[in-house]
Amino acid sequence: MSLAAEPADPWYDGVRRSTGFAAYRRPTEEVPPHLQPLLERCRPYYDTMTAYRATGAPG
C-alpha cells in the first residue's frame, strides 16, 4: 500500500528532480484590495511566527 496520495504525485516528482533550494524572490504582485482586511488580520500572527523561521544560518 502506498502512503503517497495520487494527487500529490506530480509534487513528489518535482521534489525528486530538484537539486536544492532556490534563493528567495519577493513576489511582485500586490495583494488585491478585497483581501487587504484579511492580510491585516493575519499580519500579527505572521510576524510572531517569523521569529521561529528556518534561516539556514548557524545558531
C-alpha positions in Angstrom: 0.0 0.0 0.0 1.4 3.4 -1.0 1.3 6.2 1.6 1.5 8.9 -1.1 -1.8 10.2 -2.3 -2.2 10.2 -6.1 -2.9 14.0 -6.3 0.5 14.6 -4.7 2.4 12.5 -7.2 3.3 15.5 -9.5 4.6 17.4 -6.5 6.8 14.4 -5.4 8.1 14.1 -8.9 9.2 17.8 -8.7 10.9 17.1 -5.3 12.7 14.1 -6.8 14.0 16.2 -9.7 15.1 19.1 -7.5 18.7 19.8 -6.7 18.3 22.1 -3.8 16.7 25.3 -2.7 16.5 28.4 -4.8 17.1 31.9 -3.3 14.0 33.7 -2.0 12.4 36.1 -4.5 9.9 38.6 -3.2 6.6 38.3 -5.0 6.0 41.2 -7.4 2.2 41.1 -7.4 0.2 43.2 -4.9 -2.5 41.9 -2.6 -5.9 42.6 -4.1 -7.8 45.3 -2.3 -10.6 42.9 -1.3 -8.0 40.8 0.6 -6.4 43.7 2.4 -8.6 43.2 5.6 -7.6 39.6 5.8 -3.9 40.5 5.4 -4.2 43.0 8.2 -5.8 40.4 10.5 -3.2 37.8 9.7 -0.1 40.0 9.9 0.4 39.9 13.7 0.4 36.1 13.6 2.8 36.0 10.6 5.1 38.4 12.4 5.1 36.3 15.5 5.9 33.1 13.5 8.7 34.9 11.6 10.8 34.8 14.8 10.8 31.0 14.5 11.6 30.6 10.8 14.4 28.5 9.5 17.1 30.7 8.1 19.9 28.3 7.3 22.2 30.4 9.4 24.1 28.6 12.2 22.9 29.0 15.7 
